[in-house]
Amino acid sequence: MPLASTRRTGLVDQVISQLRSQIDSGEWAVGDRIPTESELSDQLEVGRNTVREAVRALAHAGLLEIRQGAGTFVRASSELGGALRRRLERSRLRENLEVRRALEMEAARLAALRHTDDDLSRIEGALALRDAAWHRRDMAEFVEADFGFHRAVVDATHNALLIDLYDDIAQAVYDSIAHTAYGQPRQDETMDHGKLTAAIRAGDPDRALREAACYLDELLSLAGD
Protein backbone atom coordinates (compact mmCIF):
# COMPACT_ATOMS: atom_id res chain seq x y z
CA MET A 1 0.00 0.00 0.00
CA PRO A 2 1.51 3.41 -0.98
CA LEU A 3 2.53 5.49 1.99
CA ALA A 4 3.01 8.86 0.27
CA SER A 5 -0.38 10.09 1.49
CA THR A 6 0.60 9.69 5.14
CA ARG A 7 3.67 11.87 5.27
CA ARG A 8 4.59 12.85 8.79
CA THR A 9 7.39 12.46 11.32
CA GLY A 10 6.72 8.74 11.78
CA LEU A 11 7.03 7.81 8.10
CA VAL A 12 10.06 5.61 8.73
CA ASP A 13 8.12 3.78 11.43
CA GLN A 14 5.30 3.19 8.97
CA VAL A 15 7.71 1.74 6.43
CA ILE A 16 9.18 -0.47 9.15
CA SER A 17 5.67 -1.67 9.97
CA GLN A 18 4.92 -2.34 6.31
CA LEU A 19 8.12 -4.33 5.79
CA ARG A 20 7.59 -6.25 9.01
CA SER A 21 4.08 -7.21 7.86
CA GLN A 22 5.59 -8.75 4.72
CA ILE A 23 7.71 -10.96 6.97
CA ASP A 24 4.93 -11.72 9.46
CA SER A 25 2.55 -12.78 6.68
CA GLY A 26 5.12 -15.16 5.23
CA GLU A 27 5.24 -13.31 1.91
CA TRP A 28 8.94 -12.87 2.62
CA ALA A 29 10.18 -16.10 4.20
CA VAL A 30 13.40 -16.60 6.13
CA GLY A 31 16.23 -16.75 3.58
CA ASP A 32 14.36 -14.79 0.91
CA ARG A 33 15.94 -11.81 -0.80
CA ILE A 34 13.66 -8.79 -0.44
CA PRO A 35 13.09 -6.22 -3.23
CA THR A 36 15.82 -3.67 -3.80
CA GLU A 37 15.82 -0.28 -2.15
CA SER A 38 14.72 1.30 -5.42
CA GLU A 39 11.89 -1.21 -5.89
CA LEU A 40 10.62 -0.70 -2.34
CA SER A 41 10.79 3.05 -2.80
CA ASP A 42 8.58 2.79 -5.89
CA GLN A 43 6.16 0.32 -4.29
CA LEU A 44 5.66 2.38 -1.13
CA GLU A 45 5.97 5.76 -2.86
CA VAL A 46 8.50 7.07 -0.36
CA GLY A 47 12.05 8.29 -0.71
CA ARG A 48 14.96 5.86 -0.87
CA ASN A 49 16.45 7.40 2.29
CA THR A 50 13.28 6.48 4.17
CA VAL A 51 13.47 2.90 2.89
CA ARG A 52 17.17 2.74 3.75
CA GLU A 53 16.53 3.83 7.35
CA ALA A 54 13.72 1.31 7.74
CA VAL A 55 15.82 -1.54 6.35
CA ARG A 56 18.73 -0.64 8.61
CA ALA A 57 16.41 -0.59 11.62
CA LEU A 58 15.11 -4.06 10.80
CA ALA A 59 18.65 -5.28 10.20
CA HIS A 60 19.65 -3.94 13.62
CA ALA A 61 16.67 -5.78 15.12
CA GLY A 62 17.90 -8.99 13.49
CA LEU A 63 15.02 -9.49 11.04
CA LEU A 64 17.01 -8.55 7.93
CA GLU A 65 20.60 -9.09 6.84
CA ILE A 66 22.28 -6.68 4.44
CA ARG A 67 24.88 -8.44 2.30
CA GLN A 68 27.10 -6.11 0.34
CA GLY A 69 26.80 -6.80 -3.38
CA ALA A 70 24.12 -9.47 -2.91
CA GLY A 71 21.12 -7.63 -1.50
CA THR A 72 19.07 -7.77 1.69
CA PHE A 73 17.71 -11.05 3.00
CA VAL A 74 15.20 -12.10 5.64
CA ARG A 75 17.20 -13.34 8.59
CA ALA A 76 14.44 -14.10 11.10
CA SER A 77 10.68 -13.95 11.34
CA SER A 78 10.63 -11.95 14.57
CA GLU A 79 12.82 -9.81 16.80
CA LEU A 80 13.00 -12.75 19.19
CA GLY A 81 14.24 -14.93 16.36
CA GLY A 82 16.84 -12.35 15.41
CA ALA A 83 18.10 -12.15 18.99
CA LEU A 84 18.18 -15.95 19.21
CA ARG A 85 20.21 -16.23 16.01
CA ARG A 86 22.75 -13.72 17.27
CA ARG A 87 23.00 -15.66 20.53
CA LEU A 88 23.46 -18.95 18.71
CA GLU A 89 26.37 -17.47 16.76
CA ARG A 90 28.20 -17.05 20.08
CA SER A 91 27.33 -20.52 21.36
CA ARG A 92 29.45 -23.63 21.36
CA LEU A 93 28.52 -26.59 19.14
CA ARG A 94 27.45 -28.65 22.16
CA GLU A 95 25.10 -25.91 23.34
CA ASN A 96 23.55 -25.65 19.89
CA LEU A 97 23.11 -29.42 19.70
CA GLU A 98 21.44 -29.49 23.12
CA VAL A 99 18.88 -26.94 21.94
CA ARG A 100 18.44 -28.83 18.69
CA ARG A 101 17.92 -32.05 20.69
CA ALA A 102 15.10 -30.51 22.71
CA LEU A 103 13.24 -29.32 19.61
CA GLU A 104 13.80 -32.35 17.39
CA MET A 105 12.80 -34.90 20.01
CA GLU A 106 9.47 -33.18 20.55
CA ALA A 107 9.13 -32.72 16.79
CA ALA A 108 9.58 -36.45 16.23
CA ARG A 109 6.93 -37.26 18.83
CA LEU A 110 4.39 -34.79 17.42
CA ALA A 111 5.13 -35.78 13.81
CA ALA A 112 4.22 -39.38 14.66
CA LEU A 113 0.90 -38.18 16.03
CA ARG A 114 -0.03 -35.50 13.50
CA HIS A 115 1.61 -36.21 10.14
CA THR A 116 -0.44 -36.24 6.95
CA ASP A 117 0.17 -38.39 3.89
CA ASP A 118 1.85 -35.39 2.24
CA ASP A 119 4.09 -34.91 5.27
CA LEU A 120 5.12 -38.56 5.17
CA SER A 121 5.90 -38.32 1.45
CA ARG A 122 8.17 -35.34 2.11
CA ILE A 123 9.93 -37.12 4.96
CA GLU A 124 10.46 -40.31 2.94
CA GLY A 125 11.60 -38.35 -0.11
CA ALA A 126 14.16 -36.43 1.95
CA LEU A 127 15.35 -39.68 3.54
CA ALA A 128 15.90 -41.24 0.10
CA LEU A 129 17.93 -38.22 -1.05
CA ARG A 130 19.92 -38.28 2.20
CA ASP A 131 20.80 -41.97 1.93
CA ALA A 132 21.69 -41.72 -1.76
CA ALA A 133 23.98 -38.76 -1.12
CA TRP A 134 25.70 -40.60 1.73
CA HIS A 135 26.35 -43.70 -0.38
CA ARG A 136 27.85 -41.48 -3.10
CA ARG A 137 29.89 -39.72 -0.40
CA ASP A 138 28.54 -36.43 -1.75
CA MET A 139 28.77 -34.50 1.50
CA ALA A 140 27.41 -31.23 0.13
CA GLU A 141 24.20 -32.92 -1.05
CA PHE A 142 24.06 -35.02 2.11
CA VAL A 143 24.05 -31.93 4.32
CA GLU A 144 21.26 -30.35 2.25
CA ALA A 145 19.20 -33.55 2.27
CA ASP A 146 19.73 -34.21 5.98
CA PHE A 147 18.62 -30.69 6.82
CA GLY A 148 15.62 -31.15 4.51
CA PHE A 149 14.72 -34.37 6.33
CA HIS A 150 14.74 -32.75 9.75
CA ARG A 151 12.81 -29.75 8.49
CA ALA A 152 10.19 -32.08 6.98
CA VAL A 153 9.78 -33.80 10.35
CA VAL A 154 9.37 -30.44 12.08
CA ASP A 155 6.80 -29.31 9.50
CA ALA A 156 4.84 -32.52 10.15
CA THR A 157 4.19 -31.37 13.73
CA HIS A 158 1.81 -28.68 12.45
CA ASN A 159 2.86 -26.62 15.48
CA ALA A 160 3.42 -23.11 14.11
CA LEU A 161 5.45 -21.95 17.10
CA LEU A 162 7.77 -24.96 17.03
CA ILE A 163 8.24 -24.47 13.27
CA ASP A 164 9.10 -20.79 13.78
CA LEU A 165 11.58 -21.63 16.54
CA TYR A 166 13.22 -24.23 14.30
CA ASP A 167 13.47 -21.65 11.53
CA ASP A 168 15.24 -19.36 13.98
CA ILE A 169 17.91 -21.98 14.77
CA ALA A 170 18.05 -23.31 11.19
CA GLN A 171 21.55 -21.99 10.51
CA ALA A 172 22.88 -23.56 13.70
CA VAL A 173 21.24 -26.87 12.75
CA TYR A 174 22.70 -26.68 9.25
CA ASP A 175 26.16 -25.91 10.64
CA SER A 176 26.00 -28.80 13.10
CA ILE A 177 25.00 -31.20 10.31
CA ALA A 178 27.92 -30.02 8.18
CA HIS A 179 30.34 -30.24 11.10
CA THR A 180 29.50 -33.87 11.87
CA ALA A 181 29.03 -34.98 8.24
CA TYR A 182 32.44 -33.85 7.07
CA GLY A 183 34.14 -35.19 10.18
CA GLN A 184 32.44 -38.59 10.26
CA PRO A 185 34.15 -41.43 8.38
CA ARG A 186 31.07 -43.67 8.25
CA GLN A 187 27.38 -43.60 9.01
CA ASP A 188 26.74 -45.55 12.19
CA GLU A 189 23.46 -47.39 12.65
CA THR A 190 22.51 -44.76 15.22
CA MET A 191 22.67 -42.11 12.50
CA ASP A 192 20.31 -44.04 10.20
CA HIS A 193 17.04 -42.11 10.05
CA GLY A 194 15.11 -45.00 8.53
CA LYS A 195 13.96 -46.18 11.96
CA LEU A 196 12.73 -42.71 12.87
CA THR A 197 10.82 -42.54 9.60
CA ALA A 198 9.28 -45.96 10.28
CA ALA A 199 8.17 -44.84 13.75
CA ILE A 200 6.53 -41.73 12.32
CA ARG A 201 4.86 -43.80 9.59
CA ALA A 202 3.53 -46.20 12.24
CA GLY A 203 2.17 -43.34 14.33
CA ASP A 204 4.24 -44.43 17.33
CA PRO A 205 5.22 -41.25 19.25
CA ASP A 206 7.22 -43.02 21.96
CA ARG A 207 9.35 -44.92 19.45
CA ALA A 208 9.81 -41.81 17.33
CA LEU A 209 11.04 -39.90 20.38
CA ARG A 210 13.48 -42.71 21.25
CA GLU A 211 14.84 -42.86 17.71
CA ALA A 212 15.37 -39.11 17.65
CA ALA A 213 17.12 -39.24 21.02
CA CYS A 214 19.38 -41.99 19.69
CA TYR A 215 20.87 -40.01 16.81
CA LEU A 216 20.95 -36.74 18.74
CA ASP A 217 22.81 -38.33 21.63
CA GLU A 218 25.27 -39.73 19.10
CA LEU A 219 25.80 -36.24 17.70
CA LEU A 220 26.41 -34.93 21.21
CA SER A 221 29.00 -37.63 21.83
CA LEU A 222 30.81 -36.59 18.65
CA ALA A 223 30.73 -32.93 19.64
CA GLY A 224 32.86 -33.39 22.75
CA ASP A 225 32.85 -30.78 25.49
C-alpha positions as CSV (number, residue, x, y, z in Angstrom):
1,M,0.0,0.0,0.0
2,P,1.5,3.4,-1.0
3,L,2.5,5.5,2.0
4,A,3.0,8.9,0.3
5,S,-0.4,10.1,1.5
6,T,0.6,9.7,5.1
7,R,3.7,11.9,5.3
8,R,4.6,12.8,8.8
9,T,7.4,12.5,11.3
10,G,6.7,8.7,11.8
11,L,7.0,7.8,8.1
12,V,10.1,5.6,8.7
13,D,8.1,3.8,11.4
14,Q,5.3,3.2,9.0
15,V,7.7,1.7,6.4
16,I,9.2,-0.5,9.1
17,S,5.7,-1.7,10.0
18,Q,4.9,-2.3,6.3
19,L,8.1,-4.3,5.8
20,R,7.6,-6.2,9.0
21,S,4.1,-7.2,7.9
22,Q,5.6,-8.7,4.7
23,I,7.7,-11.0,7.0
24,D,4.9,-11.7,9.5
25,S,2.5,-12.8,6.7
26,G,5.1,-15.2,5.2
27,E,5.2,-13.3,1.9
28,W,8.9,-12.9,2.6
29,A,10.2,-16.1,4.2
30,V,13.4,-16.6,6.1
31,G,16.2,-16.8,3.6
32,D,14.4,-14.8,0.9
33,R,15.9,-11.8,-0.8
34,I,13.7,-8.8,-0.4
35,P,13.1,-6.2,-3.2
36,T,15.8,-3.7,-3.8
37,E,15.8,-0.3,-2.1
38,S,14.7,1.3,-5.4
39,E,11.9,-1.2,-5.9
40,L,10.6,-0.7,-2.3
41,S,10.8,3.1,-2.8
42,D,8.6,2.8,-5.9
43,Q,6.2,0.3,-4.3
44,L,5.7,2.4,-1.1
45,E,6.0,5.8,-2.9
46,V,8.5,7.1,-0.4
47,G,12.0,8.3,-0.7
48,R,15.0,5.9,-0.9
49,N,16.4,7.4,2.3
50,T,13.3,6.5,4.2
51,V,13.5,2.9,2.9
52,R,17.2,2.7,3.8
53,E,16.5,3.8,7.3
54,A,13.7,1.3,7.7
55,V,15.8,-1.5,6.3
56,R,18.7,-0.6,8.6
57,A,16.4,-0.6,11.6
58,L,15.1,-4.1,10.8
59,A,18.7,-5.3,10.2
60,H,19.7,-3.9,13.6
61,A,16.7,-5.8,15.1
62,G,17.9,-9.0,13.5
63,L,15.0,-9.5,11.0
64,L,17.0,-8.5,7.9
65,E,20.6,-9.1,6.8
66,I,22.3,-6.7,4.4
67,R,24.9,-8.4,2.3
68,Q,27.1,-6.1,0.3
69,G,26.8,-6.8,-3.4
70,A,24.1,-9.5,-2.9
71,G,21.1,-7.6,-1.5
72,T,19.1,-7.8,1.7
73,F,17.7,-11.1,3.0
74,V,15.2,-12.1,5.6
75,R,17.2,-13.3,8.6
76,A,14.4,-14.1,11.1
77,S,10.7,-14.0,11.3
78,S,10.6,-11.9,14.6
79,E,12.8,-9.8,16.8
80,L,13.0,-12.7,19.2
81,G,14.2,-14.9,16.4
82,G,16.8,-12.4,15.4
83,A,18.1,-12.2,19.0
84,L,18.2,-16.0,19.2
85,R,20.2,-16.2,16.0
86,R,22.8,-13.7,17.3
87,R,23.0,-15.7,20.5
88,L,23.5,-19.0,18.7
89,E,26.4,-17.5,16.8
90,R,28.2,-17.0,20.1
91,S,27.3,-20.5,21.4
92,R,29.5,-23.6,21.4
93,L,28.5,-26.6,19.1
94,R,27.5,-28.7,22.2
95,E,25.1,-25.9,23.3
96,N,23.5,-25.7,19.9
97,L,23.1,-29.4,19.7
98,E,21.4,-29.5,23.1
99,V,18.9,-26.9,21.9
100,R,18.4,-28.8,18.7
101,R,17.9,-32.0,20.7
102,A,15.1,-30.5,22.7
103,L,13.2,-29.3,19.6
104,E,13.8,-32.4,17.4
105,M,12.8,-34.9,20.0
106,E,9.5,-33.2,20.6
107,A,9.1,-32.7,16.8
108,A,9.6,-36.5,16.2
109,R,6.9,-37.3,18.8
110,L,4.4,-34.8,17.4
111,A,5.1,-35.8,13.8
112,A,4.2,-39.4,14.7
113,L,0.9,-38.2,16.0
114,R,0.0,-35.5,13.5
115,H,1.6,-36.2,10.1
116,T,-0.4,-36.2,7.0
117,D,0.2,-38.4,3.9
118,D,1.9,-35.4,2.2
119,D,4.1,-34.9,5.3
120,L,5.1,-38.6,5.2
121,S,5.9,-38.3,1.5
122,R,8.2,-35.3,2.1
123,I,9.9,-37.1,5.0
124,E,10.5,-40.3,2.9
125,G,11.6,-38.3,-0.1
126,A,14.2,-36.4,2.0
127,L,15.3,-39.7,3.5
128,A,15.9,-41.2,0.1
129,L,17.9,-38.2,-1.0
130,R,19.9,-38.3,2.2
131,D,20.8,-42.0,1.9
132,A,21.7,-41.7,-1.8
133,A,24.0,-38.8,-1.1
134,W,25.7,-40.6,1.7
135,H,26.4,-43.7,-0.4
136,R,27.8,-41.5,-3.1
137,R,29.9,-39.7,-0.4
138,D,28.5,-36.4,-1.7
139,M,28.8,-34.5,1.5
140,A,27.4,-31.2,0.1
141,E,24.2,-32.9,-1.1
142,F,24.1,-35.0,2.1
143,V,24.1,-31.9,4.3
144,E,21.3,-30.4,2.2
145,A,19.2,-33.6,2.3
146,D,19.7,-34.2,6.0
147,F,18.6,-30.7,6.8
148,G,15.6,-31.2,4.5
149,F,14.7,-34.4,6.3
150,H,14.7,-32.8,9.8
151,R,12.8,-29.8,8.5
152,A,10.2,-32.1,7.0
153,V,9.8,-33.8,10.4
154,V,9.4,-30.4,12.1
155,D,6.8,-29.3,9.5
156,A,4.8,-32.5,10.1
157,T,4.2,-31.4,13.7
158,H,1.8,-28.7,12.5
159,N,2.9,-26.6,15.5
160,A,3.4,-23.1,14.1
161,L,5.5,-22.0,17.1
162,L,7.8,-25.0,17.0
163,I,8.2,-24.5,13.3
164,D,9.1,-20.8,13.8
165,L,11.6,-21.6,16.5
166,Y,13.2,-24.2,14.3
167,D,13.5,-21.6,11.5
168,D,15.2,-19.4,14.0
169,I,17.9,-22.0,14.8
170,A,18.1,-23.3,11.2
171,Q,21.5,-22.0,10.5
172,A,22.9,-23.6,13.7
173,V,21.2,-26.9,12.8
174,Y,22.7,-26.7,9.3
175,D,26.2,-25.9,10.6
176,S,26.0,-28.8,13.1
177,I,25.0,-31.2,10.3
178,A,27.9,-30.0,8.2
179,H,30.3,-30.2,11.1
180,T,29.5,-33.9,11.9
181,A,29.0,-35.0,8.2
182,Y,32.4,-33.8,7.1
183,G,34.1,-35.2,10.2
184,Q,32.4,-38.6,10.3
185,P,34.2,-41.4,8.4
186,R,31.1,-43.7,8.3
187,Q,27.4,-43.6,9.0
188,D,26.7,-45.5,12.2
189,E,23.5,-47.4,12.7
190,T,22.5,-44.8,15.2
191,M,22.7,-42.1,12.5
192,D,20.3,-44.0,10.2
193,H,17.0,-42.1,10.0
194,G,15.1,-45.0,8.5
195,K,14.0,-46.2,12.0
196,L,12.7,-42.7,12.9
197,T,10.8,-42.5,9.6
198,A,9.3,-46.0,10.3
199,A,8.2,-44.8,13.8
200,I,6.5,-41.7,12.3
201,R,4.9,-43.8,9.6
202,A,3.5,-46.2,12.2
203,G,2.2,-43.3,14.3
204,D,4.2,-44.4,17.3
205,P,5.2,-41.3,19.2
206,D,7.2,-43.0,22.0
207,R,9.4,-44.9,19.5
208,A,9.8,-41.8,17.3
209,L,11.0,-39.9,20.4
210,R,13.5,-42.7,21.3
211,E,14.8,-42.9,17.7
212,A,15.4,-39.1,17.7
213,A,17.1,-39.2,21.0
214,C,19.4,-42.0,19.7
215,Y,20.9,-40.0,16.8
216,L,20.9,-36.7,18.7
217,D,22.8,-38.3,21.6
218,E,25.3,-39.7,19.1
219,L,25.8,-36.2,17.7
220,L,26.4,-34.9,21.2
221,S,29.0,-37.6,21.8
222,L,30.8,-36.6,18.6
223,A,30.7,-32.9,19.6
224,G,32.9,-33.4,22.7
225,D,32.9,-30.8,25.5
